């Protein structure tokens, strides 16, 4: 692909992610999103492969890149759908980080997904800010397994009322503080989906896929060139986490980087085992 056109394509994708983030920040009510900017936005292909992301929160974007394939596979996606999840065992991080996923269609063909992940101020924990020192997942708050937040454009009211802290049969004003940030994420995903659908309309779905392949090939080539610049050998680093919140101190983190030619291997032998947890109770 022509380098100039590839650069334009990459920046258009990144621009969609940036616009999603700007809309999310502007429409959210929580200071976690509006002021602390604890959110991330990205675009994925129809198989859940990462295509583009804005320069937001690294821990969000790194984990989303490996979670989406399982989240999107085997679901009956329809235009207007929104999927919501925060379960760390099924694609989330910690419970305040809630992920919302919107499909993008080219005609009747599923083409891509737009995704937002944002830190909510209240996810139902027993302490303010939903950041308790927890021993179990359920102590951290509400565990949301992957489910429809919207189905074909319609809010799924039982789940929405629960997320908003409302009773059965209550109306659902979207500015309820506990629900406003979900509405903001929905708006950001839907805006990104419209922008991406317009880009696909200009270029065609097959041209989009070819451009993504070219972009991934370019990224791999640049990475391998950078690795090839490093001297072959082993590089080792170690550090400790101060505390796990349960009285266990100096938890070791150890990594060995082995470089050979234009490839590298990361070996975490010596890093502490997972700290003690209890299995979650599904809800």
Secondary structure in CASP SS format (residue, H / E / C, confidence):
PFRMAT SS
TARGET T0000
AUTHOR 0000-0000-0000
METHOD secondary structure of the structure
MODEL  1
X C 1.00
X C 1.00
X H 1.00
X H 1.00
X H 1.00
X H 1.00
X H 1.00
X H 1.00
X H 1.00
X H 1.00
X H 1.00
X H 1.00
X H 1.00
X H 1.00
X H 1.00
X H 1.00
X H 1.00
X H 1.00
X H 1.00
X H 1.00
X H 1.00
X H 1.00
X H 1.00
X H 1.00
X H 1.00
X H 1.00
X H 1.00
X C 1.00
X C 1.00
X C 1.00
X H 1.00
X H 1.00
X H 1.00
X H 1.00
X C 1.00
X C 1.00
X C 1.00
X C 1.00
X E 1.00
X E 1.00
X E 1.00
X E 1.00
X E 1.00
X E 1.00
X E 1.00
X C 1.00
X C 1.00
X C 1.00
X C 1.00
X E 1.00
X E 1.00
X E 1.00
X E 1.00
X C 1.00
X C 1.00
X C 1.00
X C 1.00
X H 1.00
X H 1.00
X H 1.00
X H 1.00
X H 1.00
X H 1.00
X H 1.00
X H 1.00
X H 1.00
X H 1.00
X H 1.00
X H 1.00
X H 1.00
X H 1.00
X H 1.00
X C 1.00
X C 1.00
X C 1.00
X C 1.00
X C 1.00
X C 1.00
X C 1.00
X C 1.00
X C 1.00
X E 1.00
X E 1.00
X E 1.00
X E 1.00
X C 1.00
X C 1.00
X H 1.00
X H 1.00
X H 1.00
X C 1.00
X C 1.00
X C 1.00
X C 1.00
X C 1.00
X C 1.00
X E 1.00
X E 1.00
X E 1.00
X E 1.00
X E 1.00
X E 1.00
X E 1.00
X E 1.00
X E 1.00
X E 1.00
X C 1.00
X C 1.00
X E 1.00
X E 1.00
X E 1.00
X E 1.00
X E 1.00
X E 1.00
X E 1.00
X E 1.00
X E 1.00
X E 1.00
X E 1.00
X C 1.00
X C 1.00
X C 1.00
X C 1.00
X C 1.00
X C 1.00
X C 1.00
X C 1.00
X H 1.00
X H 1.00
X H 1.00
X C 1.00
X C 1.00
X C 1.00
X C 1.00
X C 1.00
X E 1.00
X H 1.00
X H 1.00
X H 1.00
X H 1.00
X C 1.00
X C 1.00
X C 1.00
X C 1.00
X C 1.00
X C 1.00
X E 1.00
X E 1.00
X E 1.00
X E 1.00
X E 1.00
X C 1.00
X C 1.00
X E 1.00
X E 1.00
X C 1.00
X H 1.00
X H 1.00
X H 1.00
X H 1.00
X H 1.00
X H 1.00
X H 1.00
X H 1.00
X C 1.00
X C 1.00
X C 1.00
X C 1.00
X C 1.00
X C 1.00
X C 1.00
X C 1.00
X C 1.00
X C 1.00
X C 1.00
X C 1.00
X H 1.00
X H 1.00
X H 1.00
X H 1.00
X H 1.00
X H 1.00
X H 1.00
X H 1.00
X H 1.00
X H 1.00
X H 1.00
X H 1.00
X H 1.00
X H 1.00
X H 1.00
X H 1.00
X H 1.00
X H 1.00
X H 1.00
X H 1.00
X H 1.00
X H 1.00
X H 1.00
X H 1.00
X H 1.00
X H 1.00
X H 1.00
X C 1.00
X H 1.00
X H 1.00
X H 1.00
X H 1.00
X H 1.00
X H 1.00
X H 1.00
X H 1.00
X H 1.00
X H 1.00
X H 1.00
X H 1.00
X H 1.00
X H 1.00
X H 1.00
X H 1.00
X H 1.00
X H 1.00
X H 1.00
X H 1.00
X H 1.00
X H 1.00
X H 1.00
X H 1.00
X C 1.00
X C 1.00
X C 1.00
X C 1.00
X E 1.00
X E 1.00
X E 1.00
X E 1.00
X E 1.00
X E 1.00
X E 1.00
X E 1.00
X E 1.00
X E 1.00
X E 1.00
X C 1.00
X C 1.00
X C 1.00
X C 1.00
X C 1.00
X E 1.00
X E 1.00
X E 1.00
X E 1.00
X E 1.00
X E 1.00
X E 1.00
X E 1.00
X E 1.00
X E 1.00
X E 1.00
X E 1.00
X C 1.00
X C 1.00
X E 1.00
X E 1.00
X E 1.00
X E 1.00
X E 1.00
X C 1.00
X C 1.00
X C 1.00
X C 1.00
X C 1.00
X C 1.00
X C 1.00
X C 1.00
X C 1.00
X C 1.00
X E 1.00
X C 1.00
X C 1.00
X C 1.00
X C 1.00
X C 1.00
END
